[in-house]
Structures are given as C-alpha cells and as structure tokens.
Amino acid sequence: MIVSDRQQPRGAEGGGAGASPGEKSADRGSFLGFVAHEMRNPLSTALWSAELLARLAPEDRAGPRGEKLSNMCLRALQRLRLLVEDHFLAERLGVDGIPFRSDAVPVREMLEQVAGKLGVEAKLAVDETLAVRADRGLLERVLDALLAVASHGKSPVHIDAQRSGETVTLTLRGAPPAPGALEMPHKGTPSDPTGRALALHMAVQVAQALGGTLTAPAEAYLLTLPLAPAPGGP
C-alpha cells in the first residue's frame, strides 16, 4: 500500500557544515575528478577492445581471441554502467531530489531478491514479517550497493535486523568497511575494478532520502530505516 508521495531532501554536497564556499568547491572538484578517473578507465578499455575486435579477420573474430576481446569489452561496459547509474542517482538525490513512493516493504523478501540477483551468499537472521517504510526501488538500490561491497572477495554476508522503537537497523557483516568508507570519494581514493567505487556514496544519499542513516562502525555496515506500520495500523 502506498503511504505517501513525497520529495526527497537535498543531500550533502561535500565539505562540513562549517566549510567555506571555496572548501566546498575544492571538495566537489576533487570528487568529480575521482568520478572522471573511474569512468575513463573502463571506457578506454571498452574502446580499445572494440577497436581490436573490429580489426580482426572474420575467422579470428569468431575464434578464441575474438571471444576474449568481446568479453573484455562487455566487462568494461558493465563496470561503466554501474558507475554511471550510481553517480546519476546520487546526483539527483543530492541536488534536486526526485519524487518517490513510501510503501511497506518486507525486508527479508527484498534481501533475498537482491542477494539472488548479485549471486551473493547471504546468511539472514531477519523475521519474515518485518517491514520498513521505503520506496521499493530505492531500497533495492541501497541494499544492492551494501551487498556488493560487503561481499568483496566472495565473502559471505551475515545480516541481522533489530527493531528499536519506530526504526529498524540492518547490520551487514562481510568484507569489513575500509577506513573512511562512507566519506565522499576524492582524488586519491582507491579505485574499484568491479565498478562499485561510487556505491557507498550513493547508498548514503539514498539512506538519508528515505529518512534513515547509514554508518560503518567497526566491522559492519548499519542501515537504519523507518519501521513500517503493522497491517491495519495507522
């Protein structure tokens, strides 16, 4: 059931609350420099492999070498697609906001769906009746980001959920968060060959837009979201 239609709030645009306009501009420039670098690498790889593929003789193009180049091009384009989608969503949330629906979304069902799509081994300790108040599409995006980064290195991801008052906190334990993992990326931030270098930046924006928070204390990611009213409730 749709609870409401509303507009997402503006997100942080870089720099602390007391940062000067010059500092904010420098932070923004450093962030965009990182984004450009991350996108340039897979784009260059895709173009290079496509050009080599085009130069091959027809019989070679259909053989092992052609298959290798085709796969290389597709992997690079997939990496670029993930970067573009994460970046565009974060930008829309952080600058203008987008309208979204607030539904009661079953948490376990959504986790199973996203983990299955990603091929992630997720060990769930989540009650089947537990639901959060969120836009289904945006919740899928933030869970996709968290499961992708928490499963780096094929790590299994252990997820439990705790209800506290009017909120639900999901704890995801897998590959541990790097120091400063939730800070805005900048020039010098380590690259991610899987294409998810902007996933956590996007996830922070989505969590805030949904009226929740995303933190990374110690060895886990904590996503807190509003609890959905019980069926038949207000």
Buried (B, 14 or more C-beta within 10 A) or exposed (E): EEBEEBEBEBBBBBBEEEBEEEEBBBBBEBBBBBBEBBBEBBBEBBEBBBEBBEEBEEEEBEEEEBEEBBEBBEBBBBBBEBBBBBBEBBBBBBEEBEEBBBBBBBBBEBBBBBBEEBEBEBEBEBBEEBBBBBBBEBBBBBBBBBBBBBBBEEBEBBBBBBEEEEBBBBBBBBBBBBEEBBBBBBEEBEEBEBBBBBBBBBBBBBBBBBBBBBBBEEEBBBBBBBBBBEEEEE
